[in-house]
Amino acid sequence: MEESSEFYCDTCEERRYLNCPTYYCAKCHYVAHVHCVISEEHIASLGEEFPVVCQLGDVSLENSNKKGVKVKGANRKIPSSKTFSILFDSDEDSDGTSTTGTLAQLDEKIEARKAKLVAQALKLGLVKKKLMSLEGKLEVQTEMLQRLHWKSYFLHVEVKS
């Protein structure tokens, strides 16, 4: 399989990337985004009876009777649907915070990051406004410098004449 191959979700028919979680049915070869086939509310309503098998790039669902889709590579069972883990080389985000926790903890982290993003967007807006002000001042200074240059040129020409 070439890396340049394009894959599509059988549910929404939009492009599917190999690094995104997918659902795969081995019987009918149905492949779809996890969010297209199972809602978060439905998974949460199943509670402890619904273990999830996770692997980088693929997510497969396994019923409590242990029948399900086998996945290649290292996989890890998450004991509860109320616990979420992203399985990469480590269980930490780029900012050093843990990516493992309950949904409530993750919701708190999401809200904190949203607040941080809003603050950064406001700061960016102020920086852009300052930049526009400085660019305006630069334009005025450039015009004044050009006038002085022309005045000195004409004075220089008059002196020679």
C-alpha positions in Angstrom: 0.0 0.0 0.0 1.5 3.3 -1.1 1.6 6.3 1.3 0.1 8.5 -1.4 -3.0 6.3 -1.6 -6.2 8.0 -0.6 -8.7 6.4 1.8 -12.3 7.3 2.3 -14.8 6.8 5.2 -17.5 4.4 4.2 -20.0 6.4 6.2 -19.4 10.1 5.4 -17.4 9.4 2.2 -14.9 12.1 3.1 -11.1 11.5 3.0 -9.7 9.4 5.8 -6.1 9.7 7.0 -4.1 6.8 8.3 -3.2 8.6 11.5 -6.9 9.2 12.4 -8.8 6.7 14.5 -10.9 4.3 12.4 -13.5 1.6 12.9 -13.0 -1.6 10.8 -15.4 -4.5 10.4 -13.4 -7.6 9.4 -16.5 -9.4 8.1 -17.7 -6.8 5.6 -14.5 -4.7 5.3 -16.4 -1.6 6.4 -13.9 1.2 7.3 -15.1 4.5 8.8 -14.1 7.3 11.1 -14.9 6.3 14.7 -17.0 9.5 15.2 -19.1 8.6 12.1 -20.2 5.3 13.4 -20.4 5.7 17.2 -21.4 8.8 19.1 -19.6 9.8 22.2 -22.9 9.7 24.1 -23.5 6.1 23.0 -20.0 5.0 24.1 -20.5 6.7 27.5 -23.9 5.1 28.0 -22.4 1.6 27.7 -20.2 2.3 30.8 -17.8 -0.3 32.1 -19.2 -3.1 29.8 -17.5 -1.7 26.7 -13.7 -1.9 26.7 -11.9 -0.2 23.9 -8.8 -1.4 22.2 -6.6 1.5 21.0 -3.6 1.6 18.7 -1.8 4.5 17.1 -3.6 5.3 13.9 -6.4 2.8 14.3 -9.2 2.2 16.9 -11.1 -1.0 17.0 -14.1 -1.8 19.2 -14.4 -5.0 21.2 -17.6 -6.3 22.8 -17.5 -7.5 26.4 -17.6 -11.1 25.1 -14.1 -10.5 23.8 -15.1 -10.9 20.2 -13.9 -8.1 18.0 -11.4 -6.9 15.4 -7.8 -7.7 15.9 -5.4 -4.9 15.4 -1.8 -5.0 14.3 1.1 -3.8 16.5 1.0 -3.0 20.1 -2.4 -2.5 21.5 -3.7 -1.7 24.9 -7.0 -2.2 26.6 -8.5 0.7 28.4 -10.4 -0.7 31.4 -13.3 1.8 31.2 -15.0 3.8 28.6 -14.8 6.7 31.1 -11.0 6.6 30.7 -9.3 7.9 27.6 -5.8 7.4 26.5 -3.9 8.4 23.4 -1.2 5.9 22.8 1.9 7.4 21.3 5.5 7.1 22.4 4.6 8.6 25.7 1.4 9.6 27.6 2.3 13.2 27.5 1.4 16.1 25.3 4.0 18.4 23.7 3.5 20.8 26.7 4.4 18.0 29.2 0.9 17.4 30.5 -0.5 13.9 30.7 -3.0 12.8 28.1 -4.5 10.1 30.3 -7.4 10.8 32.6 -11.1 10.7 33.1 -13.4 12.5 30.7 -14.1 15.2 33.3 -10.3 15.8 33.7 -9.9 16.0 30.0 -12.9 18.4 29.7 -11.2 20.6 32.3 -8.0 20.5 30.3 -9.9 21.4 27.1 -11.6 24.3 28.8 -8.3 25.5 30.2 -6.7 25.3 26.7 -9.7 27.1 25.1 -9.3 29.9 27.6 -5.5 30.0 26.9 -6.3 30.1 23.2 -8.7 33.0 23.6 -6.1 34.9 25.6 -3.5 34.2 22.9 -5.9 35.3 20.2 -6.5 38.6 22.0 -2.8 39.1 22.5 -2.3 38.4 18.8 -5.0 41.0 17.9 -3.1 43.6 20.0 0.2 42.7 18.3 -1.4 43.0 14.9 -2.9 46.4 15.8 0.5 47.6 17.1 2.1 46.3 13.9 -0.4 48.2 11.7 0.3 51.3 13.8 4.0 50.9 13.3 3.6 50.2 9.6 1.6 53.5 9.3 4.3 55.4 11.1 6.9 53.8 8.9 5.0 54.9 5.8 4.8 58.5 7.1 8.5 58.5 8.0 9.4 57.0 4.5 7.4 59.8 2.8 9.1 62.4 4.9 12.6 60.9 4.1 11.8 60.9 0.4 10.7 64.5 0.5 14.0 65.4 2.3 15.9 63.5 -0.2 14.3 65.3 -3.1 14.7 68.7 -1.4 18.4 68.0 -0.8 18.8 66.9 -4.4 17.2 70.1 -5.7 19.3 72.2 -3.3 22.4 70.4 -4.5 21.4 71.0 -8.2 20.7 74.7 -7.5 24.1 75.1 -5.8 25.9 73.7 -8.8 23.9 75.9 -11.2 
